């Protein structure tokens, strides 16, 4: 399967939402990483920090707009 920026951003969104949910109740970043994120997503701590810095919502909106524009330019027959 080919690499897709959209799929990466959806994964970043999942990780960010999980992190924010746990951080809101007062858990430390290290605890959240070791207990919830690393076992599920198999990423390193530095990757977690990179994911937290990505503005995924804006980038996902841009991708959606681009997809809509392409769909309007190239209508399907079915």
ROTORDREN-887849 format. One record per residue: residue number from 1; residue in one letter; y, x, z negated of N, C-alpha, C in turn. Coordinates in nm, 2 decimals. Layout:
{num: NUM&residu: A&n_c2: Y&n_c1: X&n_c3: Z&ca_c2: Y&ca_c1: X&ca_c3: Z&c_c2: Y&c_c1: X&c_c3: Z}
...
END
This chain:
{num: 1&residu: X&n_c2: -0.12&n_c1: 0.08&n_c3: 0.00&ca_c2: 0.00&ca_c1: 0.00&ca_c3: 0.00&c_c2: 0.12&c_c1: 0.09&c_c3: 0.00}
{num: 2&residu: X&n_c2: 0.22&n_c1: 0.05&n_c3: 0.07&ca_c2: 0.34&ca_c1: 0.13&ca_c3: 0.09&c_c2: 0.43&c_c1: 0.11&c_c3: -0.04}
{num: 3&residu: X&n_c2: 0.51&n_c1: 0.21&n_c3: -0.06&ca_c2: 0.61&ca_c1: 0.20&ca_c3: -0.17&c_c2: 0.72&c_c1: 0.10&c_c3: -0.14}
{num: 4&residu: X&n_c2: 0.75&n_c1: 0.03&n_c3: -0.24&ca_c2: 0.85&ca_c1: -0.08&ca_c3: -0.23&c_c2: 0.95&c_c1: -0.07&c_c3: -0.34}
{num: 5&residu: X&n_c2: 1.08&n_c1: -0.05&n_c3: -0.31&ca_c2: 1.18&ca_c1: -0.04&ca_c3: -0.41&c_c2: 1.19&c_c1: -0.17&c_c3: -0.49}
{num: 6&residu: X&n_c2: 1.16&n_c1: -0.28&n_c3: -0.43&ca_c2: 1.17&ca_c1: -0.41&ca_c3: -0.50&c_c2: 1.06&c_c1: -0.41&c_c3: -0.61}
{num: 7&residu: X&n_c2: 0.94&n_c1: -0.37&n_c3: -0.58&ca_c2: 0.83&ca_c1: -0.37&ca_c3: -0.68&c_c2: 0.87&c_c1: -0.27&c_c3: -0.79}
{num: 8&residu: X&n_c2: 0.93&n_c1: -0.16&n_c3: -0.76&ca_c2: 0.97&ca_c1: -0.07&ca_c3: -0.87&c_c2: 1.07&c_c1: -0.14&c_c3: -0.96}
{num: 9&residu: X&n_c2: 1.17&n_c1: -0.20&n_c3: -0.90&ca_c2: 1.27&ca_c1: -0.27&ca_c3: -0.98&c_c2: 1.22&c_c1: -0.38&c_c3: -1.06}
{num: 10&residu: X&n_c2: 1.12&n_c1: -0.45&n_c3: -1.01&ca_c2: 1.05&ca_c1: -0.56&ca_c3: -1.09&c_c2: 0.98&c_c1: -0.50&c_c3: -1.21}
{num: 11&residu: X&n_c2: 0.92&n_c1: -0.38&n_c3: -1.19&ca_c2: 0.86&ca_c1: -0.32&ca_c3: -1.30&c_c2: 0.96&c_c1: -0.27&c_c3: -1.41}
{num: 12&residu: X&n_c2: 1.07&n_c1: -0.21&n_c3: -1.36&ca_c2: 1.18&ca_c1: -0.17&ca_c3: -1.44&c_c2: 1.23&c_c1: -0.29&c_c3: -1.52}
{num: 13&residu: X&n_c2: 1.25&n_c1: -0.40&n_c3: -1.46&ca_c2: 1.29&ca_c1: -0.53&ca_c3: -1.52&c_c2: 1.20&c_c1: -0.57&c_c3: -1.64}
{num: 14&residu: X&n_c2: 1.07&n_c1: -0.56&n_c3: -1.61&ca_c2: 0.97&ca_c1: -0.59&ca_c3: -1.71&c_c2: 0.98&c_c1: -0.50&c_c3: -1.83}
{num: 15&residu: X&n_c2: 0.99&n_c1: -0.37&n_c3: -1.81&ca_c2: 1.00&ca_c1: -0.27&ca_c3: -1.92&c_c2: 1.13&c_c1: -0.30&c_c3: -2.00}
{num: 16&residu: X&n_c2: 1.24&n_c1: -0.31&n_c3: -1.93&ca_c2: 1.37&ca_c1: -0.34&ca_c3: -1.99&c_c2: 1.36&c_c1: -0.46&c_c3: -2.08}
{num: 17&residu: X&n_c2: 1.31&n_c1: -0.57&n_c3: -2.03&ca_c2: 1.31&ca_c1: -0.69&ca_c3: -2.11&c_c2: 1.22&c_c1: -0.68&c_c3: -2.23}
{num: 18&residu: X&n_c2: 1.10&n_c1: -0.61&n_c3: -2.22&ca_c2: 1.02&ca_c1: -0.59&ca_c3: -2.33&c_c2: 1.09&c_c1: -0.50&c_c3: -2.43}
{num: 19&residu: X&n_c2: 1.15&n_c1: -0.39&n_c3: -2.39&ca_c2: 1.23&ca_c1: -0.31&ca_c3: -2.48&c_c2: 1.34&c_c1: -0.38&c_c3: -2.55}
{num: 20&residu: X&n_c2: 1.42&n_c1: -0.46&n_c3: -2.48&ca_c2: 1.53&ca_c1: -0.53&ca_c3: -2.54&c_c2: 1.48&c_c1: -0.63&c_c3: -2.64}
{num: 21&residu: X&n_c2: 1.37&n_c1: -0.70&n_c3: -2.61&ca_c2: 1.31&ca_c1: -0.80&ca_c3: -2.70&c_c2: 1.28&c_c1: -0.73&c_c3: -2.83}
{num: 22&residu: X&n_c2: 1.21&n_c1: -0.62&n_c3: -2.83&ca_c2: 1.17&ca_c1: -0.55&ca_c3: -2.95&c_c2: 1.28&c_c1: -0.48&c_c3: -3.02}
{num: 23&residu: X&n_c2: 1.38&n_c1: -0.43&n_c3: -2.94&ca_c2: 1.49&ca_c1: -0.36&ca_c3: -3.01&c_c2: 1.58&c_c1: -0.46&c_c3: -3.08}
{num: 24&residu: X&n_c2: 1.58&n_c1: -0.58&n_c3: -3.03&ca_c2: 1.67&ca_c1: -0.69&ca_c3: -3.09&c_c2: 1.63&c_c1: -0.72&c_c3: -3.24}
{num: 25&residu: X&n_c2: 1.50&n_c1: -0.70&n_c3: -3.26&ca_c2: 1.45&ca_c1: -0.73&ca_c3: -3.40&c_c2: 1.46&c_c1: -0.60&c_c3: -3.49}
{num: 26&residu: X&n_c2: 1.51&n_c1: -0.49&n_c3: -3.43&ca_c2: 1.54&ca_c1: -0.38&ca_c3: -3.52&c_c2: 1.43&c_c1: -0.27&c_c3: -3.51}
{num: 27&residu: X&n_c2: 1.34&n_c1: -0.27&n_c3: -3.42&ca_c2: 1.24&ca_c1: -0.16&ca_c3: -3.40&c_c2: 1.30&c_c1: -0.04&c_c3: -3.34}
{num: 28&residu: X&n_c2: 1.26&n_c1: 0.08&n_c3: -3.37&ca_c2: 1.31&ca_c1: 0.20&ca_c3: -3.31&c_c2: 1.26&c_c1: 0.22&c_c3: -3.17}
{num: 29&residu: X&n_c2: 1.33&n_c1: 0.30&n_c3: -3.10&ca_c2: 1.29&ca_c1: 0.33&ca_c3: -2.96&c_c2: 1.15&c_c1: 0.40&c_c3: -2.96}
{num: 30&residu: X&n_c2: 1.13&n_c1: 0.49&n_c3: -3.05&ca_c2: 1.00&ca_c1: 0.57&ca_c3: -3.05&c_c2: 0.89&c_c1: 0.47&c_c3: -3.08}
{num: 31&residu: X&n_c2: 0.90&n_c1: 0.38&n_c3: -3.18&ca_c2: 0.80&ca_c1: 0.29&ca_c3: -3.21&c_c2: 0.77&c_c1: 0.19&c_c3: -3.10}
{num: 32&residu: X&n_c2: 0.87&n_c1: 0.14&n_c3: -3.03&ca_c2: 0.86&ca_c1: 0.05&ca_c3: -2.92&c_c2: 0.78&c_c1: 0.12&c_c3: -2.81}
{num: 33&residu: X&n_c2: 0.82&n_c1: 0.25&n_c3: -2.78&ca_c2: 0.76&ca_c1: 0.32&ca_c3: -2.68&c_c2: 0.61&c_c1: 0.34&c_c3: -2.71}
{num: 34&residu: X&n_c2: 0.58&n_c1: 0.40&n_c3: -2.82&ca_c2: 0.44&ca_c1: 0.43&ca_c3: -2.86&c_c2: 0.35&c_c1: 0.30&c_c3: -2.87}
{num: 35&residu: X&n_c2: 0.40&n_c1: 0.20&n_c3: -2.92&ca_c2: 0.32&ca_c1: 0.08&ca_c3: -2.95&c_c2: 0.31&c_c1: -0.02&c_c3: -2.84}
{num: 36&residu: X&n_c2: 0.42&n_c1: -0.04&n_c3: -2.76&ca_c2: 0.41&ca_c1: -0.15&ca_c3: -2.66&c_c2: 0.42&c_c1: -0.10&c_c3: -2.52}
{num: 37&residu: X&n_c2: 0.50&n_c1: 0.00&n_c3: -2.49&ca_c2: 0.53&ca_c1: 0.04&ca_c3: -2.35&c_c2: 0.43&c_c1: 0.14&c_c3: -2.30}
{num: 38&residu: X&n_c2: 0.40&n_c1: 0.25&n_c3: -2.37&ca_c2: 0.31&ca_c1: 0.35&ca_c3: -2.32&c_c2: 0.17&c_c1: 0.29&c_c3: -2.30}
{num: 39&residu: X&n_c2: 0.11&n_c1: 0.22&n_c3: -2.39&ca_c2: -0.03&ca_c1: 0.17&ca_c3: -2.36&c_c2: -0.03&c_c1: 0.07&c_c3: -2.24}
{num: 40&residu: X&n_c2: 0.07&n_c1: 0.00&n_c3: -2.22&ca_c2: 0.07&ca_c1: -0.10&ca_c3: -2.11&c_c2: 0.11&c_c1: -0.05&c_c3: -1.97}
{num: 41&residu: X&n_c2: 0.22&n_c1: 0.04&n_c3: -1.97&ca_c2: 0.27&ca_c1: 0.08&ca_c3: -1.84&c_c2: 0.24&c_c1: 0.23&c_c3: -1.81}
{num: 42&residu: X&n_c2: 0.19&n_c1: 0.30&n_c3: -1.91&ca_c2: 0.14&ca_c1: 0.44&ca_c3: -1.88&c_c2: 0.26&c_c1: 0.53&c_c3: -1.83}
{num: 43&residu: X&n_c2: 0.37&n_c1: 0.52&n_c3: -1.89&ca_c2: 0.49&ca_c1: 0.60&ca_c3: -1.85&c_c2: 0.53&c_c1: 0.70&c_c3: -1.96}
{num: 44&residu: X&n_c2: 0.60&n_c1: 0.80&n_c3: -1.93&ca_c2: 0.64&ca_c1: 0.90&ca_c3: -2.03&c_c2: 0.77&c_c1: 0.85&c_c3: -2.09}
{num: 45&residu: X&n_c2: 0.81&n_c1: 0.91&n_c3: -2.20&ca_c2: 0.94&ca_c1: 0.88&ca_c3: -2.27&c_c2: 1.06&c_c1: 0.90&c_c3: -2.18}
{num: 46&residu: X&n_c2: 1.06&n_c1: 1.01&n_c3: -2.10&ca_c2: 1.17&ca_c1: 1.03&ca_c3: -2.01&c_c2: 1.18&c_c1: 0.93&c_c3: -1.90}
{num: 47&residu: X&n_c2: 1.07&n_c1: 0.88&n_c3: -1.85&ca_c2: 1.07&ca_c1: 0.77&ca_c3: -1.76&c_c2: 1.12&c_c1: 0.64&c_c3: -1.82}
{num: 48&residu: X&n_c2: 1.09&n_c1: 0.62&n_c3: -1.94&ca_c2: 1.14&ca_c1: 0.50&ca_c3: -2.01&c_c2: 1.29&c_c1: 0.51&c_c3: -2.01}
{num: 49&residu: X&n_c2: 1.35&n_c1: 0.62&n_c3: -2.05&ca_c2: 1.49&ca_c1: 0.64&ca_c3: -2.05&c_c2: 1.56&c_c1: 0.62&c_c3: -1.92}
{num: 50&residu: X&n_c2: 1.49&n_c1: 0.67&n_c3: -1.81&ca_c2: 1.54&ca_c1: 0.65&ca_c3: -1.67&c_c2: 1.54&c_c1: 0.50&c_c3: -1.64}
{num: 51&residu: X&n_c2: 1.43&n_c1: 0.43&n_c3: -1.68&ca_c2: 1.42&ca_c1: 0.29&ca_c3: -1.65&c_c2: 1.53&c_c1: 0.21&c_c3: -1.72}
{num: 52&residu: X&n_c2: 1.56&n_c1: 0.25&n_c3: -1.84&ca_c2: 1.67&ca_c1: 0.18&ca_c3: -1.92&c_c2: 1.81&c_c1: 0.20&c_c3: -1.86}
{num: 53&residu: X&n_c2: 1.82&n_c1: 0.31&n_c3: -1.78&ca_c2: 1.95&ca_c1: 0.33&ca_c3: -1.72&c_c2: 1.97&c_c1: 0.27&c_c3: -1.58}
{num: 54&residu: X&n_c2: 1.87&n_c1: 0.22&n_c3: -1.52&ca_c2: 1.87&ca_c1: 0.16&ca_c3: -1.39&c_c2: 1.94&c_c1: 0.02&c_c3: -1.39}
{num: 55&residu: X&n_c2: 2.04&n_c1: -0.01&n_c3: -1.31&ca_c2: 2.10&ca_c1: -0.14&ca_c3: -1.31&c_c2: 2.01&c_c1: -0.23&c_c3: -1.21}
{num: 56&residu: X&n_c2: 1.90&n_c1: -0.27&n_c3: -1.26&ca_c2: 1.80&ca_c1: -0.34&ca_c3: -1.18&c_c2: 1.85&c_c1: -0.47&c_c3: -1.13}
{num: 57&residu: X&n_c2: 1.92&n_c1: -0.55&n_c3: -1.21&ca_c2: 1.96&ca_c1: -0.68&ca_c3: -1.17&c_c2: 2.05&c_c1: -0.68&c_c3: -1.05}
{num: 58&residu: X&n_c2: 2.15&n_c1: -0.59&n_c3: -1.05&ca_c2: 2.24&ca_c1: -0.57&ca_c3: -0.93&c_c2: 2.16&c_c1: -0.53&c_c3: -0.81}
{num: 59&residu: X&n_c2: 2.07&n_c1: -0.44&n_c3: -0.82&ca_c2: 1.99&ca_c1: -0.39&ca_c3: -0.71&c_c2: 1.90&c_c1: -0.49&c_c3: -0.65}
{num: 60&residu: X&n_c2: 1.84&n_c1: -0.57&n_c3: -0.74&ca_c2: 1.75&ca_c1: -0.68&ca_c3: -0.70&c_c2: 1.83&c_c1: -0.79&c_c3: -0.62}
{num: 61&residu: X&n_c2: 1.95&n_c1: -0.82&n_c3: -0.67&ca_c2: 2.04&ca_c1: -0.91&ca_c3: -0.59&c_c2: 2.07&c_c1: -0.86&c_c3: -0.45}
{num: 62&residu: X&n_c2: 2.10&n_c1: -0.73&n_c3: -0.44&ca_c2: 2.13&ca_c1: -0.67&ca_c3: -0.31&c_c2: 2.01&c_c1: -0.68&c_c3: -0.22}
{num: 63&residu: X&n_c2: 1.89&n_c1: -0.66&n_c3: -0.27&ca_c2: 1.77&ca_c1: -0.66&ca_c3: -0.19&c_c2: 1.75&c_c1: -0.81&c_c3: -0.14}
{num: 64&residu: X&n_c2: 1.77&n_c1: -0.90&n_c3: -0.23&ca_c2: 1.75&ca_c1: -1.04&ca_c3: -0.20&c_c2: 1.85&c_c1: -1.09&c_c3: -0.09}
{num: 65&residu: X&n_c2: 1.97&n_c1: -1.04&n_c3: -0.10&ca_c2: 2.07&ca_c1: -1.07&ca_c3: 0.00&c_c2: 2.03&c_c1: -1.01&c_c3: 0.14}
{num: 66&residu: X&n_c2: 1.99&n_c1: -0.89&n_c3: 0.13&ca_c2: 1.94&ca_c1: -0.82&ca_c3: 0.26&c_c2: 1.83&c_c1: -0.90&c_c3: 0.32}
{num: 67&residu: X&n_c2: 1.73&n_c1: -0.94&n_c3: 0.24&ca_c2: 1.62&ca_c1: -1.01&ca_c3: 0.29&c_c2: 1.66&c_c1: -1.15&c_c3: 0.35}
{num: 68&residu: X&n_c2: 1.75&n_c1: -1.22&n_c3: 0.29&ca_c2: 1.80&ca_c1: -1.34&ca_c3: 0.34&c_c2: 1.87&c_c1: -1.32&c_c3: 0.48}
{num: 69&residu: X&n_c2: 1.95&n_c1: -1.21&n_c3: 0.49&ca_c2: 2.02&ca_c1: -1.19&ca_c3: 0.61&c_c2: 1.93&c_c1: -1.15&c_c3: 0.72}
{num: 70&residu: X&n_c2: 1.82&n_c1: -1.08&n_c3: 0.69&ca_c2: 1.72&ca_c1: -1.04&ca_c3: 0.79&c_c2: 1.65&c_c1: -1.17&c_c3: 0.84}
{num: 71&residu: X&n_c2: 1.62&n_c1: -1.26&n_c3: 0.74&ca_c2: 1.55&ca_c1: -1.38&ca_c3: 0.78&c_c2: 1.63&c_c1: -1.47&c_c3: 0.87}
{num: 72&residu: X&n_c2: 1.76&n_c1: -1.47&n_c3: 0.84&ca_c2: 1.85&ca_c1: -1.56&ca_c3: 0.93&c_c2: 1.86&c_c1: -1.50&c_c3: 1.07}
{num: 73&residu: X&n_c2: 1.86&n_c1: -1.37&n_c3: 1.08&ca_c2: 1.87&ca_c1: -1.30&ca_c3: 1.21&c_c2: 1.74&c_c1: -1.31&c_c3: 1.29}
{num: 74&residu: X&n_c2: 1.63&n_c1: -1.31&n_c3: 1.22&ca_c2: 1.50&ca_c1: -1.31&ca_c3: 1.29&c_c2: 1.42&c_c1: -1.44&c_c3: 1.24}
{num: 75&residu: X&n_c2: 1.45&n_c1: -1.55&n_c3: 1.29&ca_c2: 1.38&ca_c1: -1.67&ca_c3: 1.25&c_c2: 1.23&c_c1: -1.67&c_c3: 1.30}
{num: 76&residu: X&n_c2: 1.14&n_c1: -1.72&n_c3: 1.22&ca_c2: 1.00&ca_c1: -1.73&ca_c3: 1.27&c_c2: 0.98&c_c1: -1.86&c_c3: 1.34}
{num: 77&residu: X&n_c2: 0.87&n_c1: -1.86&n_c3: 1.42&ca_c2: 0.84&ca_c1: -1.98&ca_c3: 1.49&c_c2: 0.76&c_c1: -2.08&c_c3: 1.41}
{num: 78&residu: X&n_c2: 0.71&n_c1: -2.04&n_c3: 1.30&ca_c2: 0.63&ca_c1: -2.13&ca_c3: 1.22&c_c2: 0.69&c_c1: -2.16&c_c3: 1.08}
END
